């Protein structure tokens, strides 16, 4: 069932997927690989994620978190931790 993005990160990821997959309607529960994604597009996605969110998760993350909802939660955690580290608040944990 289609569920629209609700957070800013989900909206940004949907825009990335629309660009990569050339699909207009992408819900947060759609699986990247079930709707036409493949490993080469996953690599391109990582590049786009890096430029937008200023993080560089490994490509295997796309295989682990293959829906918008899952990937958005992962990105939210990474960006929050990065901000904490930059502020000197969480220097012991840099990765999940």
ZAMI-115511 format. One record per residue: x, y, z of N, C-alpha, C in turn; residue number from 0; residue in one letter. Coordinates in nm, 2 decimals, always signed. Layout:
// ZAMI-115511
    n_u    n_v    n_w   ca_u   ca_v   ca_w    c_u    c_v    c_w num residuo
      X      Y      Z      X      Y      Z      X      Y      Z NUM       A
...
This chain:
// ZAMI-115511
    n_u    n_v    n_w   ca_u   ca_v   ca_w    c_u    c_v    c_w num residuo
  +0.08  -0.12  +0.00  +0.00  +0.00  +0.00  +0.09  +0.12  +0.00   0       X
  +0.04  +0.22  -0.08  +0.12  +0.35  -0.09  +0.11  +0.43  +0.04   1       X
  +0.22  +0.47  +0.09  +0.22  +0.57  +0.21  +0.32  +0.68  +0.17   2       X
  +0.27  +0.80  +0.17  +0.35  +0.92  +0.13  +0.45  +0.95  +0.23   3       X
  +0.56  +1.01  +0.19  +0.67  +1.05  +0.28  +0.61  +1.16  +0.38   4       X
  +0.66  +1.15  +0.50  +0.61  +1.25  +0.60  +0.72  +1.34  +0.66   5       X
  +0.84  +1.29  +0.66  +0.95  +1.37  +0.71  +1.04  +1.44  +0.60   6       X
  +1.12  +1.53  +0.64  +1.20  +1.60  +0.54  +1.30  +1.50  +0.48   7       X
  +1.36  +1.41  +0.56  +1.45  +1.31  +0.50  +1.38  +1.22  +0.41   8       X
  +1.26  +1.17  +0.44  +1.18  +1.09  +0.35  +1.15  +1.16  +0.22   9       X
  +1.11  +1.28  +0.23  +1.09  +1.36  +0.10  +1.21  +1.37  +0.02  10       X
  +1.33  +1.39  +0.08  +1.45  +1.40  +0.00  +1.49  +1.27  -0.06  11       X
  +1.47  +1.16  +0.01  +1.50  +1.03  -0.04  +1.41  +0.99  -0.15  12       X
  +1.28  +1.03  -0.14  +1.19  +1.00  -0.25  +1.23  +1.08  -0.38  13       X
  +1.28  +1.20  -0.36  +1.32  +1.28  -0.48  +1.44  +1.21  -0.54  14       X
  +1.53  +1.16  -0.46  +1.65  +1.08  -0.51  +1.60  +0.96  -0.59  15       X
  +1.51  +0.88  -0.53  +1.47  +0.76  -0.59  +1.39  +0.79  -0.72  16       X
  +1.31  +0.90  -0.72  +1.24  +0.94  -0.85  +1.34  +0.97  -0.96  17       X
  +1.45  +1.04  -0.92  +1.55  +1.07  -1.02  +1.62  +0.94  -1.07  18       X
  +1.66  +0.85  -0.98  +1.73  +0.73  -1.02  +1.64  +0.63  -1.09  19       X
  +1.52  +0.62  -1.05  +1.43  +0.51  -1.10  +1.33  +0.56  -1.21  20       X
  +1.32  +0.69  -1.23  +1.23  +0.75  -1.32  +1.09  +0.70  -1.29  21       X
  +1.05  +0.71  -1.17  +0.91  +0.67  -1.12  +0.85  +0.79  -1.05  22       X
  +0.73  +0.82  -1.07  +0.66  +0.94  -1.01  +0.62  +0.92  -0.87  23       X
  +0.55  +0.80  -0.85  +0.49  +0.78  -0.71  +0.57  +0.67  -0.64  24       X
  +0.64  +0.72  -0.54  +0.72  +0.62  -0.45  +0.67  +0.64  -0.31  25       X
  +0.63  +0.53  -0.25  +0.59  +0.54  -0.11  +0.70  +0.50  -0.02  26       X
  +0.69  +0.53  +0.11  +0.79  +0.50  +0.21  +0.81  +0.35  +0.23  27       X
  +0.72  +0.27  +0.19  +0.73  +0.12  +0.21  +0.78  +0.05  +0.09  28       X
  +0.79  +0.12  -0.02  +0.84  +0.06  -0.15  +0.98  +0.01  -0.13  29       X
  +1.01  -0.11  -0.18  +1.15  -0.16  -0.17  +1.23  -0.12  -0.30  30       X
  +1.34  -0.06  -0.28  +1.42  -0.01  -0.39  +1.45  -0.11  -0.50  31       X
  +1.47  -0.23  -0.46  +1.51  -0.34  -0.55  +1.38  -0.39  -0.62  32       X
  +1.27  -0.39  -0.55  +1.15  -0.44  -0.61  +1.09  -0.35  -0.72  33       X
  +1.13  -0.22  -0.71  +1.07  -0.12  -0.80  +1.17  -0.08  -0.91  34       X
  +1.27  -0.16  -0.93  +1.37  -0.13  -1.04  +1.51  -0.10  -1.00  35       X
  +1.54  -0.09  -0.87  +1.67  -0.05  -0.83  +1.77  -0.17  -0.85  36       X
  +1.89  -0.14  -0.86  +2.00  -0.25  -0.87  +2.13  -0.19  -0.81  37       X
  +2.23  -0.27  -0.81  +2.35  -0.23  -0.74  +2.42  -0.10  -0.80  38       X
  +2.42  -0.08  -0.93  +2.48  +0.04  -0.99  +2.40  +0.16  -0.95  39       X
  +2.27  +0.15  -0.94  +2.19  +0.26  -0.89  +2.21  +0.29  -0.74  40       X
  +2.23  +0.18  -0.67  +2.26  +0.20  -0.53  +2.39  +0.28  -0.50  41       X
  +2.48  +0.25  -0.59  +2.61  +0.33  -0.58  +2.58  +0.48  -0.61  42       X
  +2.50  +0.50  -0.71  +2.47  +0.64  -0.74  +2.39  +0.71  -0.63  43       X
  +2.30  +0.63  -0.57  +2.22  +0.68  -0.45  +2.31  +0.72  -0.34  44       X
  +2.41  +0.64  -0.31  +2.51  +0.68  -0.20  +2.58  +0.81  -0.23  45       X
  +2.61  +0.83  -0.36  +2.67  +0.96  -0.40  +2.58  +1.08  -0.38  46       X
  +2.45  +1.06  -0.41  +2.35  +1.16  -0.39  +2.32  +1.18  -0.24  47       X
  +2.32  +1.08  -0.16  +2.30  +1.09  -0.02  +2.42  +1.17  +0.04  48       X
  +2.54  +1.14  -0.01  +2.65  +1.21  +0.04  +2.64  +1.36  +0.02  49       X
  +2.60  +1.40  -0.10  +2.60  +1.54  -0.14  +2.48  +1.61  -0.06  50       X
  +2.38  +1.54  -0.03  +2.26  +1.61  +0.03  +2.28  +1.61  +0.18  51       X
  +2.31  +1.49  +0.24  +2.31  +1.48  +0.39  +2.45  +1.49  +0.45  52       X
  +2.55  +1.50  +0.37  +2.69  +1.51  +0.41  +2.74  +1.39  +0.50  53       X
  +2.69  +1.27  +0.46  +2.73  +1.15  +0.52  +2.77  +1.05  +0.41  54       X
  +2.84  +0.95  +0.44  +2.88  +0.85  +0.33  +2.86  +0.71  +0.39  55       X
  +2.74  +0.66  +0.39  +2.72  +0.53  +0.44  +2.77  +0.43  +0.33  56       X
  +2.81  +0.31  +0.38  +2.85  +0.21  +0.28  +2.74  +0.16  +0.19  57       X
  +2.77  +0.12  +0.07  +2.67  +0.07  -0.02  +2.58  -0.04  +0.04  58       X
  +2.64  -0.12  +0.12  +2.56  -0.24  +0.18  +2.44  -0.19  +0.26  59       X
  +2.44  -0.06  +0.30  +2.33  -0.01  +0.38  +2.20  -0.01  +0.29  60       X
  +2.22  +0.01  +0.16  +2.10  +0.02  +0.07  +2.04  -0.12  +0.07  61       X
  +2.12  -0.23  +0.08  +2.07  -0.36  +0.08  +2.00  -0.40  +0.21  62       X
  +2.05  -0.34  +0.32  +2.00  -0.37  +0.45  +1.87  -0.28  +0.48  63       X
  +1.88  -0.16  +0.44  +1.76  -0.06  +0.46  +1.71  -0.02  +0.32  64       X
  +1.63  -0.11  +0.26  +1.59  -0.09  +0.12  +1.46  -0.02  +0.10  65       X
  +1.40  +0.04  +0.21  +1.28  +0.12  +0.19  +1.31  +0.26  +0.23  66       X
  +1.23  +0.35  +0.18  +1.25  +0.49  +0.22  +1.24  +0.51  +0.37  67       X
  +1.15  +0.45  +0.43  +1.13  +0.46  +0.58  +1.25  +0.41  +0.66  68       X
  +1.30  +0.29  +0.62  +1.42  +0.24  +0.69  +1.54  +0.32  +0.67  69       X
  +1.56  +0.36  +0.54  +1.68  +0.44  +0.51  +1.68  +0.58  +0.57  70       X
  +1.56  +0.64  +0.58  +1.54  +0.77  +0.64  +1.58  +0.76  +0.79  71       X
  +1.53  +0.66  +0.86  +1.57  +0.64  +1.00  +1.72  +0.62  +1.02  72       X
  +1.78  +0.55  +0.93  +1.92  +0.53  +0.94  +2.00  +0.66  +0.92  73       X
  +1.96  +0.74  +0.82  +2.02  +0.86  +0.79  +2.00  +0.96  +0.91  74       X
  +1.88  +0.96  +0.96  +1.85  +1.05  +1.08  +1.95  +1.02  +1.19  75       X
  +1.97  +0.89  +1.22  +2.06  +0.85  +1.33  +2.20  +0.90  +1.30  76       X
  +2.25  +0.87  +1.17  +2.38  +0.91  +1.14  +2.40  +1.06  +1.14  77       X
  +2.31  +1.13  +1.09  +2.33  +1.28  +1.09  +2.32  +1.34  +1.23  78       X
  +2.24  +1.28  +1.31  +2.23  +1.32  +1.45  +2.36  +1.29  +1.53  79       X
  +2.41  +1.18  +1.50  +2.54  +1.14  +1.57  +2.65  +1.23  +1.52  80       X
  +2.65  +1.26  +1.39  +2.76  +1.34  +1.33  +2.75  +1.48  +1.40  81       X
  +2.63  +1.53  +1.41  +2.61  +1.66  +1.47  +2.66  +1.66  +1.62  82       X
  +2.63  +1.55  +1.69  +2.67  +1.54  +1.83  +2.82  +1.54  +1.84  83       X
  +2.88  +1.47  +1.75  +3.03  +1.46  +1.75  +3.09  +1.59  +1.72  84       X
  +3.03  +1.66  +1.63  +3.08  +1.80  +1.59  +3.07  +1.89  +1.71  85       X
  +2.96  +1.87  +1.79  +2.94  +1.96  +1.91  +3.01  +1.90  +2.03  86       X
  +3.09  +1.79  +2.02  +3.16  +1.74  +2.13  +3.08  +1.66  +2.23  87       X
  +2.95  +1.63  +2.19  +2.86  +1.56  +2.28  +2.87  +1.41  +2.28  88       X
  +2.91  +1.35  +2.17  +2.90  +1.21  +2.16  +3.03  +1.16  +2.09  89       X
  +3.14  +1.17  +2.15  +3.27  +1.14  +2.08  +3.30  +1.00  +2.07  90       X
  +3.23  +0.91  +2.15  +3.26  +0.77  +2.16  +3.20  +0.69  +2.05  91       X
  +3.08  +0.73  +2.00  +3.01  +0.65  +1.90  +3.01  +0.73  +1.77  92       X
  +3.08  +0.68  +1.67  +3.08  +0.75  +1.54  +3.00  +0.67  +1.43  93       X
  +2.98  +0.55  +1.45  +2.91  +0.46  +1.36  +2.81  +0.38  +1.43  94       X
  +2.71  +0.33  +1.35  +2.61  +0.24  +1.41  +2.67  +0.10  +1.43  95       X
